[in-house]
Amino acid sequence: MKQLARRYCIWKNIDKDIENLVKSCKDCSSVKHSPAKAPLHLWDLPINNWDRIYIDYAGPFQGFHYLIVVDAKSRWVEIKVLKRSPNSEITMKLLNEIFQRMDIL
């Protein structure tokens, strides 16, 4: 988890902050002893920015959900904060906003 976080952001004491977050997370402790996952598939690096993106939701965390969009080439991160649970309509609206701002559409 720490290695994954350091791919996208860094700050002083990031490892300690992540350890403290995981120790206090009920969901994290429930999967602590899960079986090992299969090896990850390594993708080729895209030629252009925004050729491939990764999209996921995180949360709820402190009462919010987060739409996270990462450009595979530049590793640019877009995060949208939602006050309530996401649905397909909200997801499409937020993605369209990001794509229009990045001149993808």
ABEGO torsion letter per residue (X at the ends): XAAAAAAABBBBGAAAAAAAAAAABAAAAAAAABBBBBBBBBBBBBABBGABBBBBBBOBBGGBBBBBBBBAAAGBBBBBBBABBBBAAAAAAAAAAAAAAAGAX
